[in-house]
Amino acid sequence: MATYADRSLREIRRDLHAHPEVGWTEYRTSALVAETLDELGYTLHLGADALEVEARMGVPDDDDLAAARERAAEAGAPAEYLDRFEATTGLVAERSFGPGPVVGVRVDMDALPVTESSEADHRPAREGFASRHPGEMHACGHDGHTAIGLGIARAFAGGDAEMKAETEAEPEDEEPFDGTLRLFFQPAEEGLRGGLAMSRTDLIEVDRFLALHLGLGRETGTVVAGLDRPYASTKVQARFEGRSAHAGNEPEAGRNALQAAAAAVQGLYGLPRDSRGVTRINVGEVHSPNAQNVVADATGLRYEVRSDDGDAVEALLAGAERVLSGAARMHGVDVATSTVGEAATFEADDAMVEAVADAARAADGVDRVIERDRLTASEDAAHLIRRVQDAGGTATYVGIGASNAAGHHMPRFDVEEAALDVAVDVVTRTVRGLGS
């Protein structure tokens, strides 16, 4: 297989789309990205050098990680680089072009546990690049984000003639970049599991920072220079443990963990909302692998809370703990909880919003620039953004319209690939402007 350094953005995105990898299993993706960036002359920080391993959340068990590594090797991950992701996936690449500011750009790499549509009018299925991994899919555009990150890297490294023609990311009328470019290829954004770990190293000590996202319900050609005020969110895993018994012969001897979990679900949805902000709560999974004639001795539960106010999130979490404890006591079982993902809210900085907006107005393929809008989701780039801002830097989160065929996280999700070129052009112009 030709390396990504020799392939177009469209080809890279389609190859990634066909080989989705969920959070913390992005071995093939990480290895191919590392190989490409190494060829382009970037200094690499791989795996444990790119993030704090102990700060990861929601990590799959060892057997799942081993299976993912083996699958990546079989699917063409270059062994020289795959072997360097022993501790974890994820990487940071940097290259200096002068004494100017350090500019960070974050893209995410992970897929979702979604089964992709096989219907003939779904373009990836029709054109042969749908997911080859049952139950996993790039249903949020992170395949495109990874391709964009490589496109940006290639543009600043000089790129090849095809790349320059494809993106026009280095127009003749632009000043050369005088600074350091630092590219963050983050694992495990879905579930808000990877941003905290990536924000815990000194690599995030940058002067200017931006993250980006394709789609978000906007048409190709639209750029939002500052998406902000996302929901703060915490994801929680709970486990109820009781005592099994035969449901027909001796039901009174059991302590029903499933019944406690069911009571907890009802209680969670009944939690009062908070006047300090918009609030959300959702239970996404209840898991109790028992036969129908057995009183369940163990049941797992996953839920999330969200709000645009951090204090409201804390209040919801406290209420949820009371609900779970009460449900456990009611049914004579034990319950334990752990946080498996979290992110805060943030606001984009005016200077960065202005820089992106100016770049977008000059970029090819952009016909509408929105300076600010609300990000009506949660995003763990917040950990990196707030770390930069707390240290005196400036940051923003950029929306790149991509005419989605269906909503994010849906089996028929797809992006218009012209948006890849738009994103590379906008970000490249922004970075050059910051360092000129």
Long-range contacts (C-beta under 8 A, 24 or more apart in sequence): 1-76, 3-32, 3-35, 3-36, 3-39, 4-32, 4-33, 4-35, 4-36, 4-150, 5-36, 5-39, 5-40, 5-154, 5-160, 6-160, 8-162, 8-163, 8-166, 9-147, 9-148, 9-150, 9-151, 9-166, 9-167, 9-417, 9-420, 9-421, 9-424, 10-147, 10-417, 10-420, 12-146, 12-147, 12-150, 13-143, 13-144, 13-146, 13-147, 13-417, 13-420, 14-124, 14-129, 15-129, 16-138, 16-143, 16-146, 16-147, 17-124, 17-129, 17-130, 17-131, 17-138, 17-143, 18-124, 18-129, 18-130, 18-131, 18-132, 19-75, 19-131, 19-132, 19-133, 20-111, 20-112, 20-131, 20-133, 20-136, 20-137, 20-138, 20-143, 21-68, 21-72, 21-109, 21-110, 21-111, 21-133, 21-136, 22-60, 22-110, 22-111, 22-112, 22-113, 22-136, 22-190, 23-58, 23-110, 23-187, 23-188, 23-189, 23-190, 23-191, 23-193, 23-194, 24-56, 24-58, 24-59, 24-60, 24-65, 24-88, 24-89, 24-110, 24-187, 24-188, 24-193, 24-194, 25-60, 25-64, 25-65, 25-68, 25-89, 26-89, 26-90, 26-109, 26-110, 26-187, 26-188, 27-68, 27-69, 27-71, 27-72, 27-73, 27-77, 27-82, 27-85, 27-89, 28-71, 28-72, 28-75, 28-76, 28-77, 28-82, 29-89, 29-109, 29-146, 30-81, 30-85, 30-89, 30-90, 30-91, 30-109, 30-185, 30-187, 31-72, 31-77, 31-78, 31-81, 31-82, 31-84, 31-85, 32-76, 32-77, 32-78, 32-81, 33-91, 33-109, 33-146, 33-149, 33-150, 33-185, 34-81, 34-84, 34-85, 34-91, 35-78, 35-80, 35-81, 36-150, 36-153, 36-154, 37-91, 37-93, 37-150, 37-153, 37-183, 38-81, 40-153, 40-154, 40-157, 41-95, 41-157, 42-93, 42-94, 42-95, 42-153, 42-157, 42-183, 43-93, 43-94, 43-95, 44-91, 44-92, 44-93, 45-91, 45-92, 45-93, 45-94, 45-203, 46-81, 46-84, 46-85, 46-91, 47-84, 47-85, 47-86, 47-87, 47-88, 47-89, 47-90, 47-91, 48-87, 48-88, 49-92, 49-201, 50-90, 50-91, 50-92, 50-184, 50-198, 50-201, 50-203, 51-88, 51-90, 51-187, 51-194, 51-197, 51-198, 51-200, 51-201, 52-197, 52-200, 52-201, 53-87, 53-88, 53-197, 54-197, 55-196, 55-197, 55-200, 56-88, 56-188, 56-193, 56-194, 56-197, 57-188, 57-191, 57-192, 57-193, 57-194, 57-196, 57-197, 57-235, 57-339, 57-340, 57-341, 57-342, 58-188, 58-191, 58-193, 58-235, 58-237, 58-340, 58-341, 59-193, 71-133, 75-132, 88-187, 88-197, 89-187, 89-188, 90-185, 90-186, 90-187, 90-188, 90-194, 90-197, 90-198, 91-185, 92-182, 92-183, 92-184, 92-185, 92-198, 92-203, 93-153, 93-182, 93-183, 93-185, 94-180, 94-181, 94-182, 94-183, 94-203, 95-153, 95-156, 95-157, 95-180, 95-181, 96-179, 96-180, 96-181, 97-156, 97-176, 97-177, 97-178, 97-179, 97-180, 97-181, 97-435, 98-176, 98-177, 98-178, 98-179, 98-180, 98-435, 99-178, 99-179, 100-177, 100-178, 100-179, 100-180, 100-435, 101-179, 101-180, 101-206, 101-207, 101-208, 101-434, 101-435, 102-179, 102-180, 102-182, 102-205, 102-206, 102-207, 102-208, 103-179, 103-180, 103-181, 103-182, 103-206, 103-207, 103-208, 103-209, 103-210, 103-431, 103-434, 103-435, 104-182, 104-183, 104-184, 104-204, 104-206, 104-208, 104-209, 104-210, 104-384, 104-388, 105-149, 105-152, 105-181, 105-182, 105-183, 105-184, 105-209, 105-210, 105-211, 105-212, 105-427, 105-431, 106-183, 106-184, 106-186, 106-198, 106-209, 106-210, 106-211, 106-212, 106-381, 106-384, 107-142, 107-145, 107-146, 107-148, 107-149, 107-183, 107-184, 107-185, 107-186, 107-211, 107-212, 108-142, 108-145, 108-146, 108-185, 108-186, 108-187, 108-189, 108-194, 108-381, 109-142, 109-145, 109-146, 109-185, 109-186, 109-187, 110-142, 110-187, 110-188, 110-189, 110-190, 110-194, 111-136, 111-137, 111-138, 111-139, 111-140, 111-142, 111-143, 111-190, 112-136, 112-137, 112-138, 112-139, 112-140, 112-190, 112-409, 114-139, 114-409, 114-410, 114-411, 115-411, 116-411, 117-411, 117-412, 119-412, 122-405, 122-411, 122-412, 122-414, 123-405, 123-414, 124-414, 137-411, 137-413, 138-413, 139-408, 139-409, 139-410, 139-411, 139-413, 140-190, 140-215, 140-408, 140-409, 140-413, 141-213, 141-214, 141-215, 141-402, 141-408, 141-413, 141-415, 142-189, 144-214, 144-402, 144-415, 144-417, 144-419, 144-420, 144-423, 145-212, 145-213, 145-214, 146-185, 147-420, 148-212, 148-214, 148-420, 148-423, 148-424, 148-427, 149-183, 149-185, 151-420, 151-421, 151-423, 151-424, 152-181, 152-183, 152-424, 152-427, 152-428, 152-431, 153-181, 153-183, 155-424, 155-428, 156-181, 156-428, 156-431, 166-421, 167-421, 167-424, 167-425, 167-428, 168-364, 168-425, 169-424, 169-425, 169-428, 169-429, 170-428, 171-429, 174-429, 174-432, 174-436, 175-432, 175-436, 176-432, 176-436, 177-431, 177-432, 177-435, 177-436, 178-435, 178-436, 179-431, 179-434, 179-435, 181-431, 182-206, 184-384, 186-381, 189-379, 189-380, 189-381, 191-235, 191-340, 191-341, 192-233, 192-235, 192-341, 192-342, 192-343, 192-378, 192-379, 192-380, 193-235, 193-340, 193-341, 193-380, 194-380, 195-343, 195-379, 195-380, 195-381, 195-382, 195-383, 195-384, 196-342, 196-343, 196-380, 196-383, 198-383, 198-384, 199-383, 199-384, 199-386, 199-387, 204-384, 204-387, 204-388, 205-391, 206-388, 206-393, 207-393, 207-394, 208-352, 208-355, 208-393, 208-394, 208-395, 208-434, 209-352, 209-384, 209-385, 209-388, 209-393, 209-394, 209-395, 209-396, 210-352, 210-356, 210-395, 210-396, 210-397, 210-398, 210-427, 210-430, 211-379, 211-381, 211-384, 211-385, 211-395, 211-396, 211-397, 211-398, 212-397, 212-398, 212-399, 212-400, 212-423, 212-427, 213-379, 213-397, 213-398, 213-399, 213-400, 214-400, 214-401, 214-402, 214-415, 214-419, 214-423, 215-400, 215-401, 215-402, 215-403, 215-404, 215-408, 215-415, 215-419, 216-375, 216-377, 216-399, 216-401, 216-408, 217-404, 217-407, 218-399, 218-401, 218-402, 219-368, 219-401, 219-403, 220-365, 220-401, 220-402, 220-403, 220-416, 220-418, 220-419, 220-422, 221-365, 221-366, 221-367, 221-368, 221-401, 221-422, 222-366, 222-367, 222-368, 222-369, 222-370, 222-399, 222-400, 222-401, 223-356, 223-357, 223-360, 223-363, 223-366, 223-368, 223-369, 223-370, 223-398, 223-399, 223-400, 223-401, 223-422, 223-426, 224-370, 224-371, 224-372, 224-373, 224-398, 224-399, 224-401, 225-348, 225-352, 225-353, 225-354, 225-356, 225-357, 225-360, 225-369, 225-370, 225-371, 225-372, 225-396, 225-398, 226-348, 226-352, 226-353, 226-356, 226-371, 226-372, 226-373, 226-396, 226-397, 226-398, 227-348, 227-372, 227-373, 227-374, 227-375, 227-396, 227-397, 227-398, 227-399, 228-346, 228-347, 228-348, 228-372, 228-374, 228-375, 228-396, 228-397, 229-308, 229-345, 229-346, 229-347, 229-374, 229-375, 230-308, 230-343, 230-345, 230-346, 230-375, 230-376, 230-377, 230-378, 230-379, 230-382, 230-397, 231-278, 231-280, 231-306, 231-307, 231-308, 231-345, 231-376, 231-377, 231-378, 232-306, 232-307, 232-308, 232-309, 232-310, 232-313, 232-343, 232-344, 232-345, 232-378, 232-382, 233-304, 233-305, 233-306, 233-313, 233-341, 233-342, 233-343, 233-378, 234-304, 234-305, 234-313, 234-317, 234-339, 234-341, 234-342, 235-302, 235-303, 235-304, 235-339, 235-340, 235-341, 235-342, 236-302, 236-303, 236-304, 236-305, 236-317, 236-320, 236-337, 236-338, 236-339, 236-340, 237-300, 237-301, 237-302, 237-337, 237-338, 237-339, 237-340, 238-264, 238-300, 238-301, 238-302, 238-303, 238-324, 238-335, 238-336, 238-337, 239-298, 239-299, 239-300, 239-301, 239-335, 239-336, 239-337, 240-264, 240-298, 240-299, 240-300, 240-301, 240-327, 240-328, 240-333, 240-334, 240-335, 241-297, 241-298, 241-333, 241-334, 241-335, 241-336, 242-295, 242-296, 242-297, 242-298, 242-331, 242-332, 242-333, 242-334, 243-295, 243-297, 243-333, 244-290, 244-294, 244-295, 244-296, 244-297, 245-294, 245-295, 246-293, 246-294, 246-295, 247-292, 247-293, 247-294, 247-295, 248-293, 251-295, 253-295, 254-295, 254-297, 255-295, 255-297, 255-331, 255-332, 255-333, 256-295, 256-296, 256-331, 256-333, 257-288, 257-296, 257-297, 257-298, 257-299, 257-331, 257-333, 258-288, 258-290, 258-296, 258-299, 259-296, 259-331, 260-299, 260-327, 260-328, 260-330, 260-331, 260-333, 260-335, 261-286, 261-288, 261-299, 261-300, 261-301, 261-327, 262-286, 263-327, 263-330, 263-331, 264-301, 264-323, 264-324, 264-327, 264-328, 264-335, 265-301, 267-323, 267-324, 267-326, 267-327, 268-303, 268-320, 268-323, 270-323, 271-316, 271-319, 271-320, 271-323, 272-319, 274-307, 274-309, 274-312, 274-315, 274-316, 276-307, 276-309, 276-311, 276-312, 276-315, 277-307, 277-308, 277-309, 277-312, 278-307, 278-308, 278-309, 279-305, 279-306, 279-307, 279-312, 279-316, 280-304, 280-305, 280-306, 280-307, 281-305, 281-306, 281-316, 281-320, 302-340, 304-341, 306-378, 308-345, 309-345, 310-344, 310-345, 341-380, 342-380, 343-378, 343-379, 343-380, 343-381, 343-382, 343-383, 344-382, 344-383, 344-386, 345-382, 346-382, 346-385, 346-386, 346-389, 346-395, 346-397, 348-372, 348-395, 348-396, 348-397, 349-389, 349-394, 349-395, 349-396, 351-394, 352-394, 352-395, 352-396, 353-396, 355-430, 355-433, 355-434, 356-396, 356-398, 356-426, 356-430, 358-433, 359-426, 359-427, 359-429, 359-430, 359-433, 360-426, 360-429, 362-429, 363-422, 363-425, 363-426, 363-429, 364-421, 364-422, 364-425, 365-418, 365-421, 365-422, 365-425, 366-422, 366-426, 368-401, 370-399, 373-399, 375-399, 398-426, 398-427, 400-426
